[in-house]
Structure formats: structure tokens, C-alpha cells
Amino acid sequence: MPRRRPPVEIFTAPVPGHLSDVMATCPMCGGTGQPLGFVVEKLVFRCGECGVRFKSNSNPNGLIRREGNDRP
């Protein structure tokens, strides 16, 4: 019997307040995903129905994370 591996933890930056209400469709079950955090320039979502974590493919309304003065 094969050993089960623990799920991989995705290290994310916190979601700013103005992006907390953005939703995405889960690619596995078609459910609604809530924002979990940022990885580089993409939002990471967690599906409320199946629990899958996924990154958004598109940037809704041009929303991106900006921090500090060194980023254009």
C-alpha cells in the first residue's frame, strides 16, 4: 500500500482588504473560491465545496498586489 503524502502548504502573502470580496470558479468542481492569499502576482483561492487550492488565471479588473516603492 503506498504512503500518503501530506498536502503541500502554499506560502502566500495576505490579501488586502479591497480584494477580500473577489471570487473565482473552481477548476475541479465549478464551486466558488474565496481568496486565500497572493503568490507573486496571482491570487490564490480555496474552493468552499471541495477544498482545492488554485491560482487565478486572469487578473480581474487589473487588480494586482503592490507593496513598497521599488515596484513599478
N, C-alpha and C positions, 0 to 999 in steps of 0.2 A: 504494500500500500504506500503511495507517495506521500511525502511530508507536505503539509500545507505551510505556505509561507505567510508571514503576517503582512497585512496591507502596507503598501509604501506610503509614507507620510509626505504630503506635498507641502513644502515650506512656502508660505505666502506672506505678502505684506498686507496690512489691514486695509479694509475697504473704506474709502472716505464717505462721509455722511451723504453727500449728494448722489452717490452711486448705490446706496443701500437698497433702493427700490427697483433696480434693474433686474429683469427676469430673462431666462433663456430656456429653450426647449431641449430636453434631454435627448441625446442621440440614441440611447438604448431603448427607452420605454415611451418617449414622447411626453413625459411629465414636465412639470415646471421646476426649473433650477433656481435656487437662491444664491446670491453672490457669497463666496467664501473668502476670497482674497485676490491679490494680484500676484502673478508670476511674470516678471519683466514687464511687458506692456499688455498682457492679456488678462482678462478677468477669469477667475476660476470659480465654477459653480458646483453646487452639490444638489442632486435631484432629491426632492422631498419624498418621492414614491419608492425609488429603487436604491437610493443612496450612492449612486455613481458620481464620481467627481470628474468634471470635464472642463476644458478651456473653451472660451468663446472663439469662434472662427471669424466673426466680424466685429467691428468696433461700433456699437450702436451710437448714432448721433455724434460720432467723432470723439467719444469720451475716452480719455487716456489718463493715466496717473502721472502727475507732475510733482516732483519734490526737489527742493533746492534750487540754487541759481545756476548750477553747472549744466542743467538740461535745457536744450533749446525749446 
